[in-house]
C-alpha cells in the first residue's frame, strides 16, 4: 500500500536497535548481479518534458542523484542547449518547467542559490529564462519553502503553484517521514497552499485558506478563479477525504465546495477519491477523475463533471472497461484522455454530450509507460493540441523524449539520451486469462537467453496499490521485476482484481477482500502460463513492494506454492497497522469501516493471524522512516516467522522512506533480493 502510517517512537527505536544500518553491500557478490546493477545505474532518468504552446520548442529535465538539469531544444530535438541559473550546471536541482503563453519564456524552480547547510527548511527560487538566449535567467522570487507544479494564467501575467511555507521535506507520501517528536498531529504540521506570483512585480500571494491543505489546482480560462482539491491538515492523512473547491483567485476569497465525495449525490462517487480538476474551455464546468484510489498521484477512475457555479454532479463515463488516468479538455464538448487498457496506455478522444462522454477514437495504444512529469500518464500539448510530447519507456527501450504531431502513429523519439542502453533481460509478452468471471491481464518477461528446451523457475511480482497497474517501463536501480529476468527467471507481473485497466468495477472488486480474490487471480495466471511454457512449478517465487509487500507476506500463509519470498515494505497485520499510522482515512473505503467498527474484516486479511501456516523462506526489507508501510509491520512479520523456525532475514535501511533515495541503499536492496532468490530458488537446475 502506498500509504502514510505513523511510525511510533518506541518501535522506531526498536527497529534501529535490532537492525544494523545498511551502509555496505553484502560480503558475497555474484558477478552477474554486480554487472546487472552497474548497467542499471547508467540510465539517465528524464524527470519532465514540456512542449511550448506554439509547438516549436521542447524543454526537458534530467535527474541524477538529487541533481537535475534543464535542456531546451527545437521540437524535433535539434539545437539542444542548457538553461540554468547555476554557476556550475548540474550542481543543484532545477525542475518544475512551465512554458509561458508567449512560447519564448520558460519558468522553472531552482535551489541553486540556496545554502542548504545553513537552514533546515527547504528554500526554492523561481526563475524565468528567455529561451531566445537574451541573458541569464532572471529570478522572479526567492521562497522560504517548497514550491512545485508551476502553472501560468492564459494572459501570462501570473504563475500559480503549490507552496509549503517553511517546508522541511517534500510534500509527498513517498518521502521519509519526520522523526516522531512533540505532540503528534500538532507539532511541525506543514500546510500546502495554492499561491500565485505576479510576474511583473514579483508579488507573492497565498490564495487558498490558511487552514486548508491543497493538493491540486487549475486556473479558470480567464485566470480570475481557481479550482482545487483540499482538506483540513494534516495533508498526508486527509487526501482521501478531499473536496473540490472553487474560489476567486484572490487572497482571503470565499471558497465554495462543489463536490464532497462523502456526501456526493452520485452514488458511484460516494466515499471515493477525487483528482485532477480541469476547467472546461468556457469556464462553465469542472471535470475531474473520481474513483477508488490508493494514493495521490496514482490516479484512476471515471471522469466526472460539475457546473463551476454549483449544481448536479455527473459521471460522464459509467461502465467503461478502461481506466482514465489523465485528461484534458480538447474543446467545449470533447476530451483527450490517456487511459489504461488491459495493461497498456491508450490515448483516446471522447465526445461530451450533456452528462455523458463517449469514446470516439483511439489515437494509439502503447505497451509502454508515458508521462510528462506533472501527473500519472500526463502528456504535454501545444496550445492548439496538435503537437504532443511525453517521456516514454518500456521493457525494450530506455527513457527518451517523444514528440511530434498528434496522430494515429505514436510520436517518435527526439532524444538519444539513453539510446546506447540495451536490455539484459528477456522479451516481454502480455498474457491474459479468465478467472471467476473476470478477465485478467499481466506481463510476462522471458528469461534472458531463453531456451525452450530448458525448464525455468518463475518469480511472481505483485504491484503496489492495489489501485494501480503494471505497465511496461524501463527498470531503475530501485526494486523491480525486470532484473530477475536477466538472471534466468521467468517473471510474471499480474494485474489482478483491484488493478487499473478493466474499468472501475474491476478496481473495486477486491474491497473488503484483500489477499483472497486477487491472490486467486494471480494463481490462475500462474496456471495459465505454466500450461504453455517450460516452467517448474516447484520453483516459484513471490515478491512485491507496498501492497505487493503485503501480498508477499500474506500469500505464503494461504498457499505453499511459493518456495522463496522477498517482501518489500509490507503490511503483516492490518489491525495493528490501523493504530500505527496517521493516514487512517484511506482504509474505510477499502475495508468498508474502521477497524474499531469492523475488526473482523481487517483480521481476515492479516498474515499474522495465519502465521502457523507459513513455511516459505522470506527476506523482508523496509526503510526505518517509511511513512506509508511502517517498519513495525516488517518487524512483526519477521518476529513471527523466526518464532516458527522459518528461514527469514530483516534488513532495515536508515533514513529511508517508502521510496529509497540513497543510491547505496537502492543498489543494496535489489542485490540482496537477487541473492535471496539465487539461494532458495536457483535459476539453474
Buried (B, 14 or more C-beta within 10 A) or exposed (E): BBBBBBBBEEBBEBBBEEBEEBEEBEEEEBEBBEEBBEBBEEBBBBBBBBBBBBBEBBBBBBBBEEBBBBBBBBBEBEEBEEBBBBEEBBEBBBBBBBBBBEBBBBBBBBBBBBEEEEEEBBBBBBBBBBBEEEEEBBBBBEBBBBBBBBBBBBEBBBBBBBBBBBBBBBBBBBBBBBEBEEEBEEEBEBBBBBBBBBBEEEEBBBBBBEEBBBBBBBBBBEBEBBBBBBBBBBBBBBBBBBBBBBBBBEBEBEBBEBBBBEEBEBEBBBBBBBBBBBBBEEBEBBBBBBBBBBBBBBBBBBBBBBBBEEEEBBBBBBEBEBBBBBBBBBEEBBBBBBBBBBBBBBBBBBBBEEEBBEBEEBBBBBBBBBBBBBBBBBBBBBBEBEBBBBBBBBBBBBBBBBBBEBEEEBBEBBBEBBEEBEBBBBBBBBBEBEBEEBEBBBBBBBBBEBEEEEBBBBBBBBBBBBBBBBBBBBBBBBBBBBBBBBBBBBBBBBBBBBBBBBBBBBBBBBBBBBBBBBBBBBBBBBEBBBEEBEBBEEBBBBBBBBBBBBBBBBBBBBBEBBBBBBBBBBBBBBBBBBEBBBBBBBBBBBBEBBBEEBBEBBBBBBBBBBBEEBBBBBBBBBBBBBBBBBBBBBBBBBBBBEEEEBBBBBBBBBBBBBBBBBBEBBBBBBBBBBBBBBEBBBBEE
